[in-house]
Amino acid sequence: MESINLNTKILDTYKMKLFNELIKAIWSEEFDDIDNIPKKVLDKSVYNEFGEEVILNLMRIVMGLDPIDKIDETIKEMLNKAMCTKEISTPIISVISQVCNHCVNKEDGKECLVKEKHINCNKDNTCNSCGGCIRECSLGAISDKIQFIPILKLLKDKKHPVYATVAPSFVGQLGNDVTPGKLRSALKKVGFKDMIEVALAADILTVKESYDYCNHIKENKEECFITSCCCPIWISLIKSSYPEIVDNISKSVSPMIACARIIKVLNEDAKVVFIGPCVAKKKEAIAEDIKGAVDFVLTFKELEEIFKALDIEADKEVEENRIESSALGRIYAHAGGVSKSIEECVKKINPKANFKAITFQGAKDCKAGLEKVINKDIDVTFVEGMGCIGGCVGGPKRILETEKGKSFVQEYSKETNIKTPFENINVIQFLAKMDMKKIETLRSEDREKLLGLFNRDIRL
């Protein structure tokens, strides 16, 4: 049997083609020919090379189902199961093990370190779903499950209003001319009730965490540091490798979770779909202590394919713009943004407060940096950790190159006249709905009203 070229990532490419065709069939409700989708999409040589089981498992991943060793269901039967899915199961990242027989490493008698690392991660419960193994697997045998099929059922059933929340790194990802307002219109065409920027929740959390920081420094006399809480890879790294500093993690949920909870406070019947560049967010959404806020997660690349399948040209949609977030909430998308946002708000609360921050980005830098902080080789009071180099704009499912994504975010942050969360009328209006008349009440007893929504006490 001839091995497939190692560098083609051939299954990753075909996965998205299968996904595209499946969306079209479900959207148009043409189910009769659905079992023939693989043969319609795949080159005959590819289908024959990998065999039916591999292709059916690829279809399972596209539907959000786990790959299995023996498949005795038709694609239509698998689809019925997928459309009834209420929650995507772990592991978020799966291996189609039969594909590994086609790898040239196998032919050369070498062990595949990528596959072994992934399996060991899952066995040891240390997999943080960073997506590194997906990127390294040359054939595309390792993949994160796509969650759009149950989302599509929600959208078509219309029993619940379904909101799309977009990560702060969304700017420019779907095209240079796709403004936030045009993206909102495009998502509504798919069936979403509305699009909300997660940067709005970042604004609220920035204020909360700034008050938390000031209280923490006052109580601990600057002898103890706090770390950021928005990156699930960072949180997972601390829990698995540095459990002694778990208590140093900020006692807040991530902006993704906060945004979903805000929506559900205002509309308890709502369903929420988060869209971003991150595979690890798929795992965070179903973490035991915070699940139920975000119902499903999509990536930018998946959304791009959805628009292609439905012939939606986002750059040609009508402009439906509104200002939701401050400049500081928007820069959460790139490394250093969280630190800058909290520092500016801390200084607004207490101009004399001591704020010494450092940012680590990428797993290697995060580990090396944490070692130095723990050993007190670095004198800091706030540590920002980003699992991806560049921060969220460098996420594994980004569409733009990291630096280009960062430049879009920086430009977007400059466009708004709302410079800090304290000036954001949307934050003030939300607090008013919680019977909190002004932001300053966040430091009073009224602050307790928000703790149930936004607090997270991470445990091992």
Stockholm file with secondary structure:
# STOCKHOLM 1.0

chainA/1-460         MESINLNTKILDTYKMKLFNELIKAIWSEEFDDIDNIPKKVLDKSVYNEFGEEVILNLMRIVMGLDPIDKIDETIKEMLNKAMCTKEISTPIISVISQVCNHCVNKEDGKECLVKEKHINCNKDNTCNSCGGCIRECSLGAISDKIQFIPILKLLKDKKHPVYATVAPSFVGQLGNDVTPGKLRSALKKVGFKDMIEVALAADILTVKESYDYCNHIKENKEECFITSCCCPIWISLIKSSYPEIVDNISKSVSPMIACARIIKVLNEDAKVVFIGPCVAKKKEAIAEDIKGAVDFVLTFKELEEIFKALDIEADKEVEENRIESSALGRIYAHAGGVSKSIEECVKKINPKANFKAITFQGAKDCKAGLEKVINKDIDVTFVEGMGCIGGCVGGPKRILETEKGKSFVQEYSKETNIKTPFENINVIQFLAKMDMKKIETLRSEDREKLLGLFNRDIRL
#=GR chainA/1-460 SS CCCCCGGGCHHHHHHHHHHHHHHHHHHTTCCTTGGGHHHHHSCHHHHHHHCHHHHHHHHHHHTTCCCCSCCCSCHHHHHHHHHTCSSCCSCSEEECGGGGGGSHHHHTTCCCHHHHHHHHHHHTTCCCCCSHHHHHCSSCCEEECCCHHHHHHHHHHCSSCEEEEECGGGTTTTCTTCCHHHHHHHHHHHTCSEEEEHHHHHHHHHHHHHHHHHHHHHHHTTCSCEECCSCHHHHHHHHHHCGGGGGGBCSSCCHHHHHHHHHHHHCTTCEEEEEESCSHHHHHTTCTTTTTSCCEEEEHHHHHHHHHHTTCCGGGSCCCCCCCCCHHHHGGGSTTHHHHHHHHHHHHHCTTCCCCEEEEESHHHHHHHHHHHHTTSSCCSEEEEESSTTGGGGCTTCSSCHHHHHHHHHHHHHHCSCCSGGGCHHHHHHHHHTTCCSGGGGGSGGGHHHHHHHCCCCCC
#=GC SS_cons         CCCCCGGGCHHHHHHHHHHHHHHHHHHTTCCTTGGGHHHHHSCHHHHHHHCHHHHHHHHHHHTTCCCCSCCCSCHHHHHHHHHTCSSCCSCSEEECGGGGGGSHHHHTTCCCHHHHHHHHHHHTTCCCCCSHHHHHCSSCCEEECCCHHHHHHHHHHCSSCEEEEECGGGTTTTCTTCCHHHHHHHHHHHTCSEEEEHHHHHHHHHHHHHHHHHHHHHHHTTCSCEECCSCHHHHHHHHHHCGGGGGGBCSSCCHHHHHHHHHHHHCTTCEEEEEESCSHHHHHTTCTTTTTSCCEEEEHHHHHHHHHHTTCCGGGSCCCCCCCCCHHHHGGGSTTHHHHHHHHHHHHHCTTCCCCEEEEESHHHHHHHHHHHHTTSSCCSEEEEESSTTGGGGCTTCSSCHHHHHHHHHHHHHHCSCCSGGGCHHHHHHHHHTTCCSGGGGGSGGGHHHHHHHCCCCCC
//
